[in-house]
Amino acid sequence: MQAGFLSFYDGVLSVAQARTALVANNIANADTPGFKAMDVPFDANVAAQAGDTGSTPAAQYRADATVGLDGNDVSLDSERVEAAQTGEQMSAAATFLHQSTADLITALRPNPSGN
């Protein structure tokens, strides 16, 4: 049996991991003609992942990107912002999980005074 918050934050970290991989791929292909940037819609996928930790987040093409003359729509500035936001989300989730599990372990320890 897994605690509810563990399932939820497992989903959060899975989506953030997939998003980080896509952002890295977008940056790597910033000079590739015709390349279309992809992303994982974070909020929608976290909601879907909350109950189903076995599914893979669905990547989608970005609809709001400006396409250059070579057909590439990757903006390095936008990708840097996305990478920073995803890093903050991963850090927050990891911090919450660390504190929550530490509190859970403390609660499960026997009382040394015997009361």
C-alpha positions, 0 to 999 in steps of 0.5 A: 500500500502506498500513501496518497502523497507518494503516488501524487509526487511520483507522478509529479516527478515522472512528468518533470523528468519527461519534460526535462528530457524534451527540453534537452532534446529541443535545445539539442535541435535548436539549429536543425531545419524543420525541427518542431519543439515538443513539451509535456503539458505539466498540469494536465499530465500531473493530474492524469499521473496522480492515479496511474503511475505506470503511464507515460506522459504524452508529449505534444508539439508547442502551438505558440512557437514562432517558426523561423525561416528554416522551419525550426520553432525552437527558442533557446530563451524559452527553453531555458525558462522551461528548464528552470521552471521544471527544475524548480518543480522537481526541487519542490517535489523532492523537498516535500517528499523528503520532509514528509517521509522524515515526518512519517519515520518520526511518527512511527518511532516508539516513544523513548519515555514509554508514555 
